[in-house]
Amino acid sequence: MMDMMNNGHGSMMGGMWFFSILFWVLIIAGVVFITRWFLERGRNKEGSGVNGDSALAILEKRYAKGEIDRETFEQMKKDIEP
């Protein structure tokens, strides 16, 4: 007598749920991967320099360290701003 729950398709239906879960896991992983890729790509386009700092941030650090004087800082700041 066939089991009432399986209706004669126990092994086939047992494998179907596995592929269904695998399918959704792959879809979700793909969405996460693509989202992270776009976010990283956008972050890299924002005028990043060394260690991801913008040109203005690097210039401010150089001025704060005393590597450049105020006149040079102001001129370089004008040059990098749109």
WOZI-V645594 format. One line per field, one symbol per residue. ss: DSSP state (~ for helix, > for strand, _ for the rest). A space follows every 10 residues. Layout:
ss: ???
This chain:
ss: _________~ ~~~~~~~~~~ ~~~~~~~~~~ ~~~~~~~~~~ ~~~~~__>_~ ~~_>~~~~~~ ~~~~~____~ ~~~~~~~~~~ __
